[in-house]
Amino acid sequence: MGSWLATTLSTKHEVVVFDSHPGRIPKLKNVSALNSLSELHKFSPEMVLNAVSPQNTIPAFESAVPFLKKECLICDIASVKQGLADYYSKSGFAFCSVHPMFGPTFANLGLLEGENAVIITESDPKGKIFFRKMFAKLKLHIYYYTFSEHDKMMAYSLTTPFVSSLVFAACLDRTIAHGSTFGKHLKIVRGLLSEDDSLLAEILFNENSVPQINKINSKLELLKHIIMAKDHKEITAFLNKLRANVWQAGPKGKITEIPMA
């Protein structure tokens, strides 16, 4: 995601990148790399965009801010915002927190129309305008949440499919032939398990995950009860409720009008 952001922003801005492991930095058009964070002082950026894993977001900021001017806007794209509100309030810097809700594993980063992005409402107004323009140009659906609302939403949006996929993977039996539906699920699971362990852990360790898992367990118990009873009336009612849920599903973010100029 860091490479994608650098490439996207470099079309209209001067961009430099830094990685604590220089060998991991790919060659990007119109983007140069810093040898050390101390070089930030000379570059004097107007914005620092932090694209490291969630548990390393605050340490990365702490390493960079000694070399930033106070007018610099600091930003993150963390998928879980836990601890960031407190950090930003004490940092002394204007900030913007966003979450592009897509990634290279499942999304086509060259064609993002219709994908979702979140902008945190407590962010600095200039930062919100900047990312609103950027996301609008990419034709993303933009939603606004507070820090707290975002993490509650992530427990629903990410923890639910992650846990479902992990349980599916735990029950795999490679000796049994599977059908096309099984194969589609397997493809999703393989994509999920190709993600970095620390990213998966941070999403699952979201403090809002356990209530969501409890909800999954209760629905499984209900389904198990219906199956054991072989109750055709109940299974029809259950499936119809699921169809209604699926057909009506969609995010209900709090939209706030922000001037585009």
ChimeraX attribute file (.defattr): number of C-alpha atoms within 10 A of each C-alpha:
attribute: neighborCount
match mode: 1-to-1
recipient: residues
	/A:1	14
	/A:2	16
	/A:3	15
	/A:4	14
	/A:5	12
	/A:6	21
	/A:7	17
	/A:8	15
	/A:9	15
	/A:10	16
	/A:11	12
	/A:12	8
	/A:13	12
	/A:14	13
	/A:15	20
	/A:16	17
	/A:17	20
	/A:18	18
	/A:19	16
	/A:20	12
	/A:21	8
	/A:22	13
	/A:23	7
	/A:24	9
	/A:25	15
	/A:26	10
	/A:27	10
	/A:28	15
	/A:29	10
	/A:30	14
	/A:31	18
	/A:32	15
	/A:33	16
	/A:34	15
	/A:35	14
	/A:36	13
	/A:37	17
	/A:38	15
	/A:39	15
	/A:40	21
	/A:41	14
	/A:42	9
	/A:43	14
	/A:44	14
	/A:45	18
	/A:46	12
	/A:47	18
	/A:48	22
	/A:49	18
	/A:50	21
	/A:51	18
	/A:52	19
	/A:53	18
	/A:54	23
	/A:55	17
	/A:56	14
	/A:57	19
	/A:58	18
	/A:59	11
	/A:60	15
	/A:61	20
	/A:62	12
	/A:63	11
	/A:64	19
	/A:65	20
	/A:66	13
	/A:67	16
	/A:68	23
	/A:69	15
	/A:70	14
	/A:71	13
	/A:72	16
	/A:73	19
	/A:74	25
	/A:75	23
	/A:76	21
	/A:77	24
	/A:78	23
	/A:79	21
	/A:80	26
	/A:81	25
	/A:82	18
	/A:83	12
	/A:84	17
	/A:85	17
	/A:86	9
	/A:87	13
	/A:88	19
	/A:89	11
	/A:90	9
	/A:91	15
	/A:92	11
	/A:93	18
	/A:94	19
	/A:95	24
	/A:96	27
	/A:97	27
	/A:98	26
	/A:99	19
	/A:100	17
	/A:101	18
	/A:102	15
	/A:103	12
	/A:104	12
	/A:105	13
	/A:106	10
	/A:107	12
	/A:108	12
	/A:109	14
	/A:110	10
	/A:111	10
	/A:112	15
	/A:113	15
	/A:114	11
	/A:115	18
	/A:116	17
	/A:117	20
	/A:118	24
	/A:119	27
	/A:120	20
	/A:121	21
	/A:122	15
	/A:123	20
	/A:124	17
	/A:125	14
	/A:126	15
	/A:127	20
	/A:128	23
	/A:129	18
	/A:130	13
	/A:131	18
	/A:132	23
	/A:133	15
	/A:134	14
	/A:135	21
	/A:136	13
	/A:137	10
	/A:138	16
	/A:139	15
	/A:140	19
	/A:141	17
	/A:142	21
	/A:143	21
	/A:144	21
	/A:145	21
	/A:146	19
	/A:147	21
	/A:148	14
	/A:149	15
	/A:150	24
	/A:151	22
	/A:152	19
	/A:153	18
	/A:154	20
	/A:155	24
	/A:156	16
	/A:157	14
	/A:158	17
	/A:159	22
	/A:160	17
	/A:161	15
	/A:162	20
	/A:163	16
	/A:164	14
	/A:165	18
	/A:166	13
	/A:167	12
	/A:168	14
	/A:169	15
	/A:170	9
	/A:171	8
	/A:172	10
	/A:173	9
	/A:174	7
	/A:175	6
	/A:176	7
	/A:177	7
	/A:178	11
	/A:179	8
	/A:180	8
	/A:181	8
	/A:182	11
	/A:183	11
	/A:184	10
	/A:185	13
	/A:186	17
	/A:187	10
	/A:188	15
	/A:189	19
	/A:190	13
	/A:191	12
	/A:192	18
	/A:193	14
	/A:194	10
	/A:195	13
	/A:196	10
	/A:197	10
	/A:198	13
	/A:199	17
	/A:200	18
	/A:201	12
	/A:202	18
	/A:203	20
	/A:204	21
	/A:205	14
	/A:206	18
	/A:207	14
	/A:208	18
	/A:209	21
	/A:210	14
	/A:211	13
	/A:212	16
	/A:213	18
	/A:214	11
	/A:215	12
	/A:216	15
	/A:217	12
	/A:218	12
	/A:219	12
	/A:220	12
	/A:221	12
	/A:222	12
	/A:223	15
	/A:224	12
	/A:225	13
	/A:226	16
	/A:227	13
	/A:228	8
	/A:229	11
	/A:230	11
	/A:231	11
	/A:232	11
	/A:233	9
	/A:234	15
	/A:235	15
	/A:236	11
	/A:237	11
	/A:238	14
	/A:239	11
	/A:240	12
	/A:241	11
	/A:242	12
	/A:243	12
	/A:244	10
	/A:245	11
	/A:246	10
	/A:247	8
	/A:248	9
	/A:249	9
	/A:250	8
	/A:251	11
	/A:252	10
	/A:253	16
	/A:254	13
	/A:255	12
	/A:256	11
	/A:257	7
	/A:258	11
	/A:259	11
	/A:260	9
	/A:261	6
